[in-house]
Amino acid sequence: RRLKFSAFLAVRHLKGRKSGFLTAIGVLSILGVSFSSCTLTTVLSVMGGFSSDLKEKILKTNAHIVVDSVDGDLEDWNKIVEEIKKVNGVVGVTPFVQGEMMMNSRTNNHAILLKGIELESFGSVSNVLTKLETGELTYLSRPQDLLAKISEKRKRLYGNNPDSDKDMDSVENPAVVNSDAAPSADPRERILPALIVGRELSRAMRLYEGAEVNIISPNGDIGPSGPIPKSRPFRIGGVFFSGMYEYDSLYVYASLKDAQKFLRKGNSISEIHISVKDPEKVAKTAAILTQTLKPSLRVRTWADLNAGLFSALALEKIVMFIFLSLAILVASFCIIATLTMLVLEKGPEVSTLMTLGATSSDIRAVFRFEGLLIGLVGTISGLSVGLGLCLTLQNVGLNIDPEVWYLDRL
């Protein structure tokens, strides 16, 4: 009965006639709480979604665990792969060869990370090449099929005129001083190793399926004046899209044998990539691998490889929560100010209530209910607006600069 009395009077006080100044302060209090709640929930939701989306793309594109040697390349990697497959929780293992290179096309140059992959096992670790925008993954192991497709397209477009498309996919590269490419009477009809490049790289260098490019490695032969860059022509066999700007503009995939031959690694590899059942519990599997494998082998998880990125995101989320919570604290002071002014204005009514038998506790409960109602109205309205903004971002999205934020859509 006492609770109903306090709540009834609180609602009547808020709905009753007040001075214009007090009404304005009350509206500002509700708006302050509403805006603060909306901002806090929306920002934290966006940050959480950004972090989750980033983690999802990293886990789908890269391995969950990377094993390499502190002494350099892995030579007896076949035995290591068999040992890793026996570990509980491992679902995929694949060898990897990689190196930082320069790609040269007829338009410009671009730094790349060349990755040599084993087609039979790569799909068990990463799904980045599962669906290509153009081309076929099989071109990496069968570049003659790519050449046949390009030759057929050339004949369909230009007929039997051999000079009509003379410059269709020629590559001008004065920086090339030696090459592994086999000579051919018609450079357009030679079989070249195939590459799968990212969407952003293909746009930046104006690459298309069948275009010829040169991969230049600084680790070449030694000439009279010093190191001579090593170069080899390749042919674009397809374009992939991961959704991560950094990967789409940097990663270039070749077959394991072609990458080993170009990098002169023989049968050795750079790393072994592993996928596990539960990426969130990858530390347990990594600990088992550390105990099982040789001490010279280094085991790193996806969290270790991206520790700086996720630490920065977590720190940003904490800082944003603190500062936006201060905004809610300021809004709460507005409620206190509103209640203080309301007490001063309702002095005669308070005296009347106490004359009729209301106690000091009853009066305090009335004003506490008024503050609670202001906070609830502001919080519920803020959460509603925040939910609407989040749903809008989820279904419509907001384009952002992928060079800065890794992603192209918020």
RAVENFEN-V405613 format. One record per backbone hydrogen bond with DSSP energy under -1.0 kcal/mol. CO is the residue of the C=O (numbers start at 0). NH is the residue of the N-H. E is the energy in kcal/mol with one decimal. If there is no record, write none. Layout:
co: <CO & CO>
nh: <NH & NH>
e: <E & E>
This chain:
co: <0 & 1 & 2 & 3 & 4 & 5 & 6 & 7 & 8 & 9 & 10 & 11 & 18 & 19 & 20 & 21 & 22 & 23 & 24 & 25 & 26 & 27 & 28 & 29 & 30 & 31 & 32 & 33 & 34 & 35 & 36 & 37 & 38 & 39 & 40 & 41 & 42 & 43 & 44 & 45 & 46 & 47 & 48 & 49 & 50 & 51 & 52 & 53 & 54 & 55 & 56 & 57 & 59 & 63 & 64 & 65 & 66 & 67 & 73 & 75 & 76 & 77 & 78 & 79 & 80 & 83 & 86 & 88 & 91 & 93 & 95 & 95 & 96 & 98 & 100 & 101 & 102 & 103 & 107 & 109 & 111 & 112 & 113 & 114 & 115 & 116 & 117 & 120 & 121 & 121 & 126 & 133 & 135 & 136 & 137 & 141 & 142 & 143 & 144 & 145 & 146 & 147 & 148 & 149 & 150 & 151 & 152 & 153 & 154 & 157 & 162 & 164 & 172 & 177 & 185 & 192 & 194 & 195 & 196 & 197 & 198 & 199 & 200 & 201 & 207 & 210 & 212 & 213 & 214 & 215 & 216 & 217 & 220 & 222 & 225 & 229 & 231 & 233 & 234 & 235 & 236 & 237 & 238 & 238 & 239 & 243 & 244 & 246 & 247 & 249 & 251 & 252 & 253 & 254 & 255 & 256 & 257 & 258 & 259 & 264 & 268 & 270 & 271 & 272 & 273 & 273 & 274 & 274 & 277 & 278 & 281 & 282 & 283 & 284 & 285 & 286 & 287 & 288 & 293 & 295 & 297 & 299 & 300 & 301 & 305 & 306 & 307 & 308 & 309 & 310 & 311 & 312 & 313 & 314 & 315 & 316 & 317 & 318 & 319 & 320 & 321 & 322 & 323 & 324 & 325 & 326 & 327 & 328 & 329 & 330 & 331 & 332 & 333 & 334 & 335 & 336 & 337 & 338 & 339 & 340 & 341 & 345 & 346 & 347 & 348 & 349 & 350 & 351 & 352 & 358 & 359 & 360 & 361 & 362 & 363 & 364 & 365 & 366 & 367 & 368 & 369 & 370 & 371 & 372 & 373 & 374 & 375 & 376 & 377 & 378 & 379 & 380 & 381 & 382 & 383 & 384 & 385 & 386 & 387 & 388 & 389 & 390 & 391 & 391 & 397 & 400 & 400 & 401 & 404 & 405 & 407>
nh: <4 & 5 & 6 & 7 & 8 & 9 & 10 & 11 & 12 & 13 & 14 & 15 & 22 & 23 & 24 & 25 & 26 & 27 & 28 & 29 & 30 & 31 & 32 & 33 & 34 & 35 & 36 & 37 & 38 & 39 & 40 & 41 & 42 & 43 & 44 & 45 & 46 & 47 & 48 & 49 & 50 & 51 & 52 & 53 & 54 & 55 & 56 & 57 & 58 & 59 & 60 & 61 & 126 & 301 & 273 & 299 & 271 & 297 & 268 & 79 & 80 & 81 & 82 & 83 & 84 & 86 & 89 & 276 & 274 & 272 & 269 & 270 & 115 & 113 & 111 & 215 & 109 & 213 & 104 & 102 & 100 & 251 & 98 & 253 & 96 & 255 & 121 & 123 & 124 & 125 & 129 & 238 & 138 & 139 & 141 & 144 & 146 & 147 & 148 & 149 & 150 & 151 & 152 & 153 & 154 & 155 & 156 & 157 & 158 & 160 & 165 & 167 & 175 & 230 & 188 & 234 & 236 & 252 & 239 & 201 & 202 & 203 & 204 & 206 & 210 & 235 & 233 & 103 & 231 & 101 & 229 & 219 & 227 & 225 & 222 & 216 & 214 & 212 & 194 & 209 & 135 & 196 & 132 & 133 & 198 & 247 & 248 & 250 & 200 & 112 & 114 & 195 & 116 & 258 & 259 & 260 & 261 & 262 & 264 & 267 & 73 & 95 & 66 & 93 & 63 & 64 & 90 & 91 & 280 & 281 & 285 & 286 & 287 & 288 & 289 & 290 & 291 & 292 & 296 & 69 & 67 & 65 & 304 & 305 & 309 & 310 & 311 & 312 & 313 & 314 & 315 & 316 & 317 & 318 & 319 & 320 & 321 & 322 & 323 & 324 & 325 & 326 & 327 & 328 & 329 & 330 & 331 & 332 & 333 & 334 & 335 & 336 & 337 & 338 & 339 & 340 & 341 & 342 & 343 & 344 & 345 & 349 & 350 & 351 & 352 & 353 & 354 & 355 & 357 & 362 & 363 & 364 & 365 & 366 & 367 & 368 & 369 & 370 & 371 & 372 & 373 & 374 & 375 & 376 & 377 & 378 & 379 & 380 & 381 & 382 & 383 & 384 & 385 & 386 & 387 & 388 & 389 & 390 & 391 & 392 & 393 & 394 & 395 & 396 & 409 & 403 & 404 & 405 & 406 & 244 & 399>
e: <-2.0 & -2.3 & -2.5 & -2.5 & -2.2 & -2.2 & -2.2 & -2.0 & -2.6 & -2.1 & -2.2 & -1.7 & -2.3 & -2.2 & -2.2 & -2.4 & -2.3 & -2.5 & -2.2 & -2.0 & -2.7 & -2.7 & -2.3 & -2.6 & -3.0 & -2.2 & -2.6 & -2.5 & -2.7 & -2.6 & -2.4 & -2.2 & -2.6 & -2.3 & -2.0 & -2.7 & -2.7 & -2.6 & -2.9 & -2.8 & -2.4 & -2.4 & -2.7 & -2.4 & -2.5 & -2.5 & -2.2 & -2.2 & -2.5 & -2.0 & -1.7 & -2.9 & -2.0 & -1.9 & -2.7 & -2.4 & -2.4 & -3.7 & -2.2 & -1.2 & -2.5 & -1.8 & -1.9 & -2.3 & -2.1 & -1.6 & -1.5 & -1.7 & -2.4 & -2.8 & -2.2 & -2.2 & -4.6 & -2.3 & -2.2 & -3.4 & -2.1 & -2.7 & -2.3 & -3.3 & -2.2 & -1.9 & -1.7 & -2.8 & -1.8 & -2.0 & -2.1 & -1.1 & -1.6 & -2.2 & -1.5 & -1.8 & -1.1 & -1.7 & -2.1 & -1.4 & -2.1 & -2.3 & -2.0 & -2.4 & -2.8 & -2.2 & -2.2 & -2.4 & -2.3 & -2.1 & -1.9 & -2.8 & -2.0 & -1.3 & -1.2 & -1.9 & -1.4 & -1.1 & -1.9 & -2.7 & -3.5 & -2.9 & -2.4 & -2.3 & -2.1 & -2.5 & -2.2 & -2.4 & -2.3 & -2.8 & -3.1 & -3.0 & -1.5 & -2.1 & -3.0 & -1.6 & -3.9 & -1.2 & -3.3 & -3.5 & -2.5 & -2.3 & -1.9 & -2.9 & -1.3 & -2.1 & -2.4 & -1.1 & -1.5 & -2.7 & -1.6 & -2.3 & -2.0 & -2.6 & -3.1 & -2.4 & -2.5 & -2.3 & -2.5 & -2.4 & -2.4 & -2.5 & -2.4 & -2.0 & -2.9 & -2.4 & -2.7 & -2.2 & -1.7 & -2.1 & -2.5 & -1.5 & -1.5 & -1.1 & -2.5 & -2.0 & -1.7 & -2.3 & -2.3 & -1.6 & -1.9 & -2.9 & -1.5 & -2.1 & -1.9 & -3.1 & -2.2 & -1.5 & -2.1 & -2.2 & -1.8 & -1.9 & -2.3 & -2.3 & -2.4 & -2.2 & -2.1 & -2.5 & -2.6 & -2.0 & -2.1 & -2.4 & -2.5 & -1.9 & -1.5 & -1.1 & -1.4 & -2.1 & -2.2 & -2.0 & -2.0 & -1.5 & -1.3 & -1.4 & -2.1 & -2.5 & -2.3 & -2.6 & -2.4 & -2.4 & -2.2 & -2.4 & -2.0 & -2.1 & -2.3 & -2.5 & -2.2 & -2.1 & -2.4 & -2.2 & -2.0 & -1.7 & -2.5 & -2.0 & -2.6 & -2.4 & -1.8 & -1.8 & -2.3 & -2.3 & -1.7 & -2.2 & -2.4 & -2.7 & -2.3 & -2.3 & -2.7 & -2.8 & -2.3 & -2.7 & -3.0 & -2.2 & -2.2 & -2.9 & -2.2 & -2.3 & -2.7 & -2.6 & -2.2 & -2.4 & -2.5 & -2.6 & -2.1 & -2.5 & -2.3 & -2.3 & -3.1 & -1.4 & -2.8 & -1.1 & -2.4 & -1.5 & -1.3 & -2.9 & -1.1>
